Amino acid sequence: MERKALNERVRKVLGYAKGIRSIIIANTNSEDPNFIYMTDLLGGLFEGNLLLVKQSGITLFTSPLEYELAREQLGNGIRIVNLDRKSKLDILIKEVKGRKVGLNFSFVPYATYKHLKKRLKIKGFADASEAFEKARQVKDRHEIERIRKASRITKKAIAAVQKGLKVGMTEKEAAADFDSRILKMGADGTSFPSIVCFGKNAALPHHSPDSTRLKYGDFVLIDVGVKLNNYCSDVTRTIIFGKDRRRIKDYNRKAEILKTVKEAQQMAIKSIKAGQIGETSHIIAEKHINSVHGGKYKGTFIHSLGHSIGIEVHDGSGRFLTPGSKLVLKPGMVTSVEPGIYIPGFGGARFEDDVVVTEKGALIL
């Protein structure tokens, strides 16, 4: 990450932190996503590491296990302190002693909170989770480009999996095909466990791939994403596998569902623009699904239209294109757009793309 981009992130986070001048990001046995946001480290575990964020700069307190790795990757002005067996947190204590310090309450366990408060001799901790969430809502051009590349890999891999579908293969086999292909295409891994649904399982939005075997005329719903250089994608495609001419009415009903969902997605994407509140596009998609074909699909769209995407596949609270959301959309916000129809015992369909909000509308990534 360039120094200019780093300084901008510090400015945004502290600007949203309501007077807090120092923020500590504390990793546990996993990395706080905000640790990644503020460092852009692409490798390493950094378990138990601490990051001090101040207007004057950022300091990473790391262990010998990660020190050299941090030095190799951090060329953007972040200070690195090696906490070997003899070292103590004296530098950090001096910086924050007696002050009120920000901490990400949405990530840090209570035991870690108590330990840090006692050890650092501070006045107290204030919740900085909202400051990070607001700062991460609007992506810069580098973040958007990473999401764009991740989305393109995802779409290309989905198309390849669809082309390779065969009668009798299982959902697990199709999911494994996607997971393998993306690594060969340059992705770092999946952004969430891959979802593949055959037939009536497509009525279950978060179905886990199992041993269900593919048949002619089945719905095939693939909801997948990749992670590339710390940023995620989330894309869904639904098709009908072949055409069982013995069940033409069944096929026509499925085709009608696909068409209805695709229309709802196109209408929703067309409606997105800067200055609009988040719930508007959801209402448009839901109204279309509920009203077409005599209202036969009313109530079958059972989740929100879209969530924020970034370092996490559900970035921050994720409440973007959701019922009741009064969030004002801004240029640079990235969100999924994913209407669906779900009919238990029959199947369902979902189409999902990642889009960035612009002054003129939404751009599919």
VOPAGU-2260 file (C-alpha; in pm, 1 decimal, decimal comma):
REM VOPAGU-2260
SITE   aa  ch    i         X         Y         Z
SITE  MET   A    0       0,0       0,0       0,0
SITE  GLU   A    1     131,6     341,9     -93,9
SITE  ARG   A    2     209,8     590,5     182,8
SITE  LYS   A    3     -58,5     829,4      53,5
SITE  ALA   A    4    -324,7     557,3      71,6
SITE  LEU   A    5    -210,2     458,5     421,1
SITE  ASN   A    6    -232,0     817,5     545,8
SITE  GLU   A    7    -580,2     849,5     399,2
SITE  ARG   A    8    -696,8     538,7     583,6
SITE  VAL   A    9    -556,0     669,8     910,8
SITE  ARG   A   10    -728,4    1002,2     852,0
SITE  LYS   A   11   -1063,9     840,0     777,3
SITE  VAL   A   12   -1058,5     600,7    1072,6
SITE  LEU   A   13    -957,9     861,8    1329,9
SITE  GLY   A   14   -1200,8    1108,4    1175,4
SITE  TYR   A   15   -1488,7     868,7    1242,8
SITE  ALA   A   16   -1359,1     777,6    1589,9
SITE  LYS   A   17   -1521,7    1076,0    1766,6
SITE  GLY   A   18   -1222,5    1232,4    1935,3
SITE  ILE   A   19   -1023,9     915,7    2002,4
SITE  ARG   A   20    -660,4     988,2    1919,6
SITE  SER   A   21    -520,4     636,8    1950,9
SITE  ILE   A   22    -661,4     301,4    1840,0
SITE  ILE   A   23    -521,8     -43,1    1912,9
SITE  ILE   A   24    -599,0    -331,1    1677,4
SITE  ALA   A   25    -545,6    -657,9    1864,3
SITE  ASN   A   26    -516,4    -987,0    1680,5
SITE  THR   A   27    -600,5   -1306,5    1864,4
SITE  ASN   A   28    -542,2   -1646,9    1703,9
SITE  SER   A   29    -683,2   -1488,5    1387,6
SITE  GLU   A   30    -638,8   -1152,6    1218,8
SITE  ASP   A   31    -879,3    -867,7    1278,2
SITE  PRO   A   32    -990,3    -761,5     925,9
SITE  ASN   A   33    -902,8    -405,9    1027,7
SITE  PHE   A   34    -544,4    -517,3    1086,9
SITE  ILE   A   35    -536,3    -616,2     719,5
SITE  TYR   A   36    -706,0    -289,2     619,2
SITE  MET   A   37    -443,1     -78,7     794,5
SITE  THR   A   38    -135,7    -279,6     687,6
SITE  ASP   A   39    -231,7    -457,6     362,5
SITE  LEU   A   40      -9,6    -748,6     464,3
SITE  LEU   A   41     -54,6   -1026,8     211,0
SITE  GLY   A   42     103,0   -1314,5     402,2
SITE  GLY   A   43     171,8   -1436,9     754,1
SITE  LEU   A   44     -39,6   -1526,3    1056,3
SITE  PHE   A   45      44,3   -1236,0    1294,0
SITE  GLU   A   46    -126,3   -1411,4    1584,3
SITE  GLY   A   47    -145,7   -1198,2    1897,5
SITE  ASN   A   48      10,2    -899,0    1722,9
SITE  LEU   A   49     -87,1    -542,8    1815,0
SITE  LEU   A   50    -117,5    -242,1    1587,4
SITE  LEU   A   51    -120,5     112,8    1723,3
SITE  VAL   A   52    -293,3     364,8    1498,3
SITE  LYS   A   53    -227,6     735,6    1558,3
SITE  GLN   A   54    -234,5    1045,4    1340,7
SITE  SER   A   55     144,0    1058,2    1361,0
SITE  GLY   A   56     175,8     706,1    1222,1
SITE  ILE   A   57     123,0     333,1    1272,3
SITE  THR   A   58     333,4      97,6    1483,3
SITE  LEU   A   59     322,7    -280,2    1453,3
SITE  PHE   A   60     417,1    -478,1    1764,1
SITE  THR   A   61     506,0    -824,3    1637,5
SITE  SER   A   62     700,7   -1135,4    1739,6
SITE  PRO   A   63    1022,3   -1286,7    1601,9
SITE  LEU   A   64     800,1   -1533,6    1416,1
SITE  GLU   A   65     664,5   -1255,6    1194,1
SITE  TYR   A   66     923,6    -977,4    1224,3
SITE  GLU   A   67    1120,8   -1049,2     906,7
SITE  LEU   A   68     801,4   -1116,7     711,0
SITE  ALA   A   69     663,9    -780,1     822,5
SITE  ARG   A   70     987,2    -605,6     724,2
SITE  GLU   A   71     971,1    -757,9     376,3
SITE  GLN   A   72     613,6    -645,0     316,3
SITE  LEU   A   73     580,7    -312,8     497,6
SITE  GLY   A   74     753,1     -51,2     290,3
SITE  ASN   A   75     496,6     219,0     350,3
SITE  GLY   A   76     621,8     387,7     665,5
SITE  ILE   A   77     474,4     156,2     929,3
SITE  ARG   A   78     708,3     127,7    1226,8
SITE  ILE   A   79     784,7    -231,1    1333,6
SITE  VAL   A   80     873,7    -327,5    1690,8
SITE  ASN   A   81    1011,9    -677,5    1747,2
SITE  LEU   A   82     879,7    -817,5    2074,9
SITE  ASP   A   83    1128,0   -1094,1    2148,4
SITE  ARG   A   84    1144,4   -1274,1    2483,5
SITE  LYS   A   85    1330,2    -988,3    2650,8
SITE  SER   A   86    1122,5    -706,3    2508,1
SITE  LYS   A   87     822,9    -558,8    2684,5
SITE  LEU   A   88     541,9    -334,2    2573,2
SITE  ASP   A   89     711,2     -28,0    2718,4
SITE  ILE   A   90     690,7     165,6    2391,7
SITE  LEU   A   91     319,1      99,7    2357,9
SITE  ILE   A   92     252,0     170,4    2726,4
SITE  LYS   A   93     429,4     506,0    2698,0
SITE  GLU   A   94     214,2     597,6    2398,4
SITE  VAL   A   95    -124,0     518,1    2559,0
SITE  LYS   A   96     -78,6     522,3    2940,3
SITE  GLY   A   97    -354,6     711,0    3117,5
SITE  ARG   A   98    -551,3     775,3    2798,9
SITE  LYS   A   99    -876,7     650,6    2652,9
SITE  VAL   A  100    -796,6     424,7    2359,3
SITE  GLY   A  101   -1007,2     286,3    2075,4
SITE  LEU   A  102   -1053,4     -89,4    2036,9
SITE  ASN   A  103   -1257,2    -298,8    1794,8
SITE  PHE   A  104   -1520,2    -438,6    2031,5
SITE  SER   A  105   -1679,4    -642,1    1752,4
SITE  PHE   A  106   -1364,6    -857,0    1722,3
SITE  VAL   A  107   -1175,7    -867,5    2052,3
SITE  PRO   A  108   -1287,9   -1128,0    2312,2
SITE  TYR   A  109   -1371,1    -997,5    2658,4
SITE  ALA   A  110   -1073,0   -1178,0    2813,8
SITE  THR   A  111    -835,3    -999,7    2574,5
SITE  TYR   A  112   -1007,4    -669,9    2649,8
SITE  LYS   A  113    -952,7    -710,8    3025,4
SITE  HIS   A  114    -591,8    -823,9    2980,9
SITE  LEU   A  115    -498,1    -527,9    2761,6
SITE  LYS   A  116    -673,1    -274,0    2979,9
SITE  LYS   A  117    -480,7    -389,8    3284,7
SITE  ARG   A  118    -144,0    -435,5    3114,0
SITE  LEU   A  119    -141,4    -106,9    2923,8
SITE  LYS   A  120    -244,9     105,9    3225,1
SITE  ILE   A  121    -492,2     306,0    3020,1
SITE  LYS   A  122    -790,9     511,6    3128,1
SITE  GLY   A  123   -1024,1     284,7    2936,9
SITE  PHE   A  124   -1124,9     153,9    2597,9
SITE  ALA   A  125   -1382,0     303,1    2361,6
SITE  ASP   A  126   -1550,7     107,8    2084,6
SITE  ALA   A  127   -1382,7     187,7    1750,2
SITE  SER   A  128   -1570,8     -74,3    1545,6
SITE  GLU   A  129   -1808,2     177,3    1388,2
SITE  ALA   A  130   -1517,6     402,8    1287,0
SITE  PHE   A  131   -1356,1     118,5    1094,0
SITE  GLU   A  132   -1684,7      14,8     937,5
SITE  LYS   A  133   -1753,6     365,3     807,3
SITE  ALA   A  134   -1396,5     408,4     684,1
SITE  ARG   A  135   -1412,6      82,0     490,0
SITE  GLN   A  136   -1750,7     150,1     328,4
SITE  VAL   A  137   -1604,8     362,6      48,4
SITE  LYS   A  138   -1327,4     187,4    -143,2
SITE  ASP   A  139   -1037,0     358,2    -317,2
SITE  ARG   A  140    -942,0     274,6    -676,1
SITE  HIS   A  141    -688,2      11,4    -568,7
SITE  GLU   A  142    -946,2    -173,0    -358,9
SITE  ILE   A  143   -1203,7    -158,5    -638,6
SITE  GLU   A  144    -954,3    -295,9    -889,2
SITE  ARG   A  145    -873,8    -591,6    -662,4
SITE  ILE   A  146   -1244,1    -672,1    -623,3
SITE  ARG   A  147   -1286,1    -638,5    -999,8
SITE  LYS   A  148   -1007,4    -890,6   -1064,5
SITE  ALA   A  149   -1146,9   -1128,3    -802,3
SITE  SER   A  150   -1492,4   -1105,8    -961,1
SITE  ARG   A  151   -1355,2   -1176,8   -1307,2
SITE  ILE   A  152   -1174,5   -1488,7   -1186,6
SITE  THR   A  153   -1494,5   -1601,5   -1016,6
SITE  LYS   A  154   -1707,5   -1559,7   -1329,5
SITE  LYS   A  155   -1452,9   -1733,8   -1549,2
SITE  ALA   A  156   -1431,4   -2028,0   -1308,3
SITE  ILE   A  157   -1811,3   -2056,4   -1280,1
SITE  ALA   A  158   -1839,0   -2072,3   -1659,3
SITE  ALA   A  159   -1577,6   -2349,4   -1668,3
SITE  VAL   A  160   -1757,0   -2548,5   -1397,6
SITE  GLN   A  161   -2087,9   -2514,1   -1581,9
SITE  LYS   A  162   -1925,4   -2637,2   -1901,9
SITE  GLY   A  163   -1787,8   -2940,2   -1720,2
SITE  LEU   A  164   -2116,0   -3049,6   -1559,2
SITE  LYS   A  165   -2209,8   -3412,0   -1622,7
SITE  VAL   A  166   -2504,4   -3629,1   -1532,6
SITE  GLY   A  167   -2432,4   -3816,7   -1210,7
SITE  MET   A  168   -2167,4   -3584,7   -1069,4
SITE  THR   A  169   -2223,1   -3465,1    -714,0
SITE  GLU   A  170   -2253,4   -3114,6    -572,4
SITE  LYS   A  171   -1931,9   -3175,8    -380,1
SITE  GLU   A  172   -1749,3   -3261,7    -701,1
SITE  ALA   A  173   -1868,7   -2942,9    -871,8
SITE  ALA   A  174   -1766,9   -2732,4    -570,7
SITE  ALA   A  175   -1424,0   -2896,0    -564,3
SITE  ASP   A  176   -1389,1   -2824,2    -937,0
SITE  PHE   A  177   -1444,0   -2452,5    -871,6
SITE  ASP   A  178   -1208,6   -2445,3    -571,2
SITE  SER   A  179    -931,3   -2606,4    -775,8
SITE  ARG   A  180    -976,5   -2391,8   -1085,6
SITE  ILE   A  181    -949,1   -2057,6    -906,7
SITE  LEU   A  182    -605,7   -2140,3    -767,8
SITE  LYS   A  183    -481,2   -2212,6   -1119,0
SITE  MET   A  184    -630,5   -1878,3   -1227,2
SITE  GLY   A  185    -430,5   -1686,0    -968,1
SITE  ALA   A  186    -671,1   -1650,1    -675,4
SITE  ASP   A  187    -546,2   -1691,6    -318,8
SITE  GLY   A  188    -844,7   -1905,5    -221,2
SITE  THR   A  189   -1219,5   -1891,3    -175,6
SITE  SER   A  190   -1378,4   -1598,6       8,5
SITE  PHE   A  191   -1632,3   -1834,2     170,6
SITE  PRO   A  192   -1718,3   -2205,9     145,2
SITE  SER   A  193   -1844,1   -2266,4    -208,1
SITE  ILE   A  194   -2217,4   -2326,4    -248,3
SITE  VAL   A  195   -2340,1   -2563,1    -520,5
SITE  CYS   A  196   -2704,2   -2672,9    -532,9
SITE  PHE   A  197   -2863,7   -2925,3    -768,9
SITE  GLY   A  198   -3239,4   -2960,3    -822,1
SITE  LYS   A  199   -3463,2   -2889,8    -524,7
SITE  ASN   A  200   -3157,5   -2797,1    -312,8
SITE  ALA   A  201   -3152,0   -2465,8    -503,6
SITE  ALA   A  202   -3443,6   -2360,7    -280,1
SITE  LEU   A  203   -3198,2   -2347,5      11,6
SITE  PRO   A  204   -2994,9   -2021,3     -12,3
SITE  HIS   A  205   -2711,6   -2145,2     211,4
SITE  HIS   A  206   -2714,0   -2513,5     121,7
SITE  SER   A  207   -2384,7   -2694,8     179,3
SITE  PRO   A  208   -2275,4   -2914,6    -113,3
SITE  ASP   A  209   -2349,3   -3280,0     -48,5
SITE  SER   A  210   -2368,2   -3606,8    -243,3
SITE  THR   A  211   -2678,2   -3510,1    -442,6
SITE  ARG   A  212   -2622,6   -3617,9    -804,4
SITE  LEU   A  213   -2700,0   -3408,6   -1109,9
SITE  LYS   A  214   -2991,9   -3501,4   -1337,9
SITE  TYR   A  215   -3120,1   -3361,6   -1666,6
SITE  GLY   A  216   -3356,3   -3070,9   -1610,0
SITE  ASP   A  217   -3211,2   -2980,9   -1266,4
SITE  PHE   A  218   -3153,5   -2630,3   -1144,5
SITE  VAL   A  219   -2780,5   -2573,9   -1091,5
SITE  LEU   A  220   -2714,0   -2284,4    -853,9
SITE  ILE   A  221   -2349,6   -2190,7    -794,7
SITE  ASP   A  222   -2278,5   -1921,8    -532,8
SITE  VAL   A  223   -1904,4   -1872,5    -495,0
SITE  GLY   A  224   -1631,0   -1616,7    -444,3
SITE  VAL   A  225   -1255,5   -1581,2    -438,1
SITE  LYS   A  226   -1007,4   -1385,8    -233,0
SITE  LEU   A  227    -733,2   -1201,4    -420,3
SITE  ASN   A  228    -475,0    -979,1    -248,6
SITE  ASN   A  229    -696,3    -949,5      61,1
SITE  TYR   A  230   -1016,9    -860,4    -128,1
SITE  CYS   A  231   -1325,0   -1072,2    -192,8
SITE  SER   A  232   -1578,8   -1141,3    -463,9
SITE  ASP   A  233   -1924,0   -1298,2    -437,8
SITE  VAL   A  234   -2102,1   -1414,9    -754,3
SITE  THR   A  235   -2401,6   -1641,8    -815,0
SITE  ARG   A  236   -2524,7   -1800,9   -1134,7
SITE  THR   A  237   -2819,9   -2034,5   -1189,8
SITE  ILE   A  238   -2889,1   -2247,7   -1497,6
SITE  ILE   A  239   -3108,6   -2539,9   -1595,7
SITE  PHE   A  240   -2896,7   -2844,6   -1681,6
SITE  GLY   A  241   -3028,1   -2974,5   -2010,0
SITE  LYS   A  242   -3391,7   -3003,3   -2112,4
SITE  ASP   A  243   -3592,7   -3305,6   -2003,4
SITE  ARG   A  244   -3852,4   -3319,0   -2283,2
SITE  ARG   A  245   -4064,3   -3561,8   -2081,0
SITE  ARG   A  246   -4123,1   -3281,0   -1827,5
SITE  ILE   A  247   -4163,2   -2976,3   -2049,6
SITE  LYS   A  248   -4403,4   -2799,3   -1810,6
SITE  ASP   A  249   -4150,3   -2839,4   -1532,9
SITE  TYR   A  250   -3878,7   -2695,9   -1758,8
SITE  ASN   A  251   -4093,7   -2399,0   -1860,0
SITE  ARG   A  252   -4166,4   -2317,2   -1496,5
SITE  LYS   A  253   -3796,9   -2319,2   -1417,0
SITE  ALA   A  254   -3720,3   -2100,6   -1718,1
SITE  GLU   A  255   -3985,5   -1853,9   -1601,4
SITE  ILE   A  256   -3822,6   -1836,8   -1257,6
SITE  LEU   A  257   -3478,8   -1771,0   -1408,4
SITE  LYS   A  258   -3619,4   -1496,7   -1629,7
SITE  THR   A  259   -3805,3   -1332,0   -1340,9
SITE  VAL   A  260   -3499,7   -1324,5   -1114,6
SITE  LYS   A  261   -3275,0   -1194,0   -1391,5
SITE  GLU   A  262   -3525,6    -915,9   -1466,3
SITE  ALA   A  263   -3535,4    -821,6   -1097,3
SITE  GLN   A  264   -3156,4    -804,8   -1082,5
SITE  GLN   A  265   -3131,2    -589,6   -1394,4
SITE  MET   A  266   -3395,6    -350,2   -1261,8
SITE  ALA   A  267   -3219,8    -326,8    -925,4
SITE  ILE   A  268   -2875,7    -260,1   -1077,5
SITE  LYS   A  269   -3022,1       5,3   -1305,0
SITE  SER   A  270   -3176,3     181,1   -1002,7
SITE  ILE   A  271   -2854,2     209,3    -797,8
SITE  LYS   A  272   -2689,2     550,5    -783,5
SITE  ALA   A  273   -2506,6     779,3    -544,2
SITE  GLY   A  274   -2737,1     966,5    -307,0
SITE  GLN   A  275   -2997,9     691,7    -298,9
SITE  ILE   A  276   -3082,6     514,2      26,8
SITE  GLY   A  277   -2999,2     147,0      54,5
SITE  GLU   A  278   -3349,4      -0,5      74,5
SITE  THR   A  279   -3467,9     152,8    -255,0
SITE  SER   A  280   -3318,2    -109,4    -485,6
SITE  HIS   A  281   -3433,5    -395,4    -262,8
SITE  ILE   A  282   -3789,0    -265,8    -278,7
SITE  ILE   A  283   -3771,7    -245,9    -660,0
SITE  ALA   A  284   -3648,9    -605,9    -695,3
SITE  GLU   A  285   -3892,8    -742,8    -438,4
SITE  LYS   A  286   -4189,3    -559,3    -594,0
SITE  HIS   A  287   -4110,9    -707,4    -934,1
SITE  ILE   A  288   -4085,1   -1063,5    -802,5
SITE  ASN   A  289   -4402,3   -1026,4    -596,1
SITE  SER   A  290   -4614,5    -879,4    -875,4
SITE  VAL   A  291   -4526,6   -1054,4   -1203,5
SITE  HIS   A  292   -4710,3   -1363,1   -1334,7
SITE  GLY   A  293   -5018,1   -1284,5   -1129,8
SITE  GLY   A  294   -4821,3   -1271,4    -804,1
SITE  LYS   A  295   -4742,5   -1645,0    -812,2
SITE  TYR   A  296   -4391,7   -1581,9    -671,2
SITE  LYS   A  297   -4495,4   -1340,1    -398,6
SITE  GLY   A  298   -4299,8   -1400,0     -78,4
SITE  THR   A  299   -4037,3   -1622,6    -242,7
SITE  PHE   A  300   -3759,1   -1359,8    -223,4
SITE  ILE   A  301   -3656,0   -1428,7     136,2
SITE  HIS   A  302   -3331,5   -1237,5     191,0
SITE  SER   A  303   -3184,2    -892,4     138,4
SITE  LEU   A  304   -3085,0    -772,3    -206,5
SITE  GLY   A  305   -2720,8    -698,4    -129,5
SITE  HIS   A  306   -2436,7    -660,9     118,0
SITE  SER   A  307   -2110,8    -467,2     124,2
SITE  ILE   A  308   -1805,9    -644,5     -17,7
SITE  GLY   A  309   -1438,9    -577,4      53,4
SITE  ILE   A  310   -1178,0    -735,8     278,2
SITE  GLU   A  311   -1463,2    -949,5     409,4
SITE  VAL   A  312   -1725,6   -1101,2     182,2
SITE  HIS   A  313   -1981,9    -939,0     413,0
SITE  ASP   A  314   -1783,0    -624,0     482,0
SITE  GLY   A  315   -1869,1    -456,0     811,2
SITE  SER   A  316   -2235,9    -485,7     906,0
SITE  GLY   A  317   -2311,7    -550,7     539,5
SITE  ARG   A  318   -2643,3    -360,8     562,0
SITE  PHE   A  319   -2641,4    -195,2     222,2
SITE  LEU   A  320   -2931,8    -292,9      -2,9
SITE  THR   A  321   -3152,0    -422,3     275,4
SITE  PRO   A  322   -3511,7    -358,8     382,7
SITE  GLY   A  323   -3521,4     -59,6     614,5
SITE  SER   A  324   -3167,0      53,6     532,9
SITE  LYS   A  325   -3140,4     434,1     529,8
SITE  LEU   A  326   -2772,2     424,8     440,3
SITE  VAL   A  327   -2699,3     685,5     173,2
SITE  LEU   A  328   -2503,6     528,3    -111,8
SITE  LYS   A  329   -2176,9     700,2    -202,3
SITE  PRO   A  330   -1939,8     666,9    -498,5
SITE  GLY   A  331   -1688,7     391,9    -428,0
SITE  MET   A  332   -1918,9     170,8    -224,8
SITE  VAL   A  333   -1914,5    -190,5    -345,4
SITE  THR   A  334   -2215,5    -415,4    -295,4
SITE  SER   A  335   -2361,9    -741,3    -415,4
SITE  VAL   A  336   -2695,1    -740,4    -601,2
SITE  GLU   A  337   -2857,9   -1081,5    -559,2
SITE  PRO   A  338   -3235,5   -1127,8    -587,0
SITE  GLY   A  339   -3371,6   -1479,2    -575,1
SITE  ILE   A  340   -3679,9   -1699,4    -584,9
SITE  TYR   A  341   -3696,0   -2006,5    -359,1
SITE  ILE   A  342   -3969,6   -2270,9    -369,0
SITE  PRO   A  343   -3919,5   -2552,7    -113,5
SITE  GLY   A  344   -3937,7   -2898,4    -268,8
SITE  PHE   A  345   -3902,0   -2761,0    -621,1
SITE  GLY   A  346   -3589,8   -2545,7    -639,7
SITE  GLY   A  347   -3492,3   -2186,3    -690,3
SITE  ALA   A  348   -3270,1   -1934,7    -862,3
SITE  ARG   A  349   -3039,7   -1650,1    -770,5
SITE  PHE   A  350   -2829,7   -1415,4    -979,5
SITE  GLU   A  351   -2558,5   -1212,5    -807,9
SITE  ASP   A  352   -2301,0    -961,9    -926,5
SITE  ASP   A  353   -2065,2    -726,6    -744,9
SITE  VAL   A  354   -2116,6    -361,9    -838,6
SITE  VAL   A  355   -1951,2     -32,9    -748,0
SITE  VAL   A  356   -2163,0     277,6    -691,4
SITE  THR   A  357   -2075,5     575,0    -909,9
SITE  GLU   A  358   -2219,7     923,1    -958,5
SITE  LYS   A  359   -2395,0     800,9   -1273,4
SITE  GLY   A  360   -2515,3     464,4   -1148,6
SITE  ALA   A  361   -2381,6     116,4   -1075,4
SITE  LEU   A  362   -2092,1     -45,8   -1259,3
SITE  ILE   A  363   -2071,8    -426,3   -1262,7
SITE  LEU   A  364   -1724,3    -540,7   -1162,3
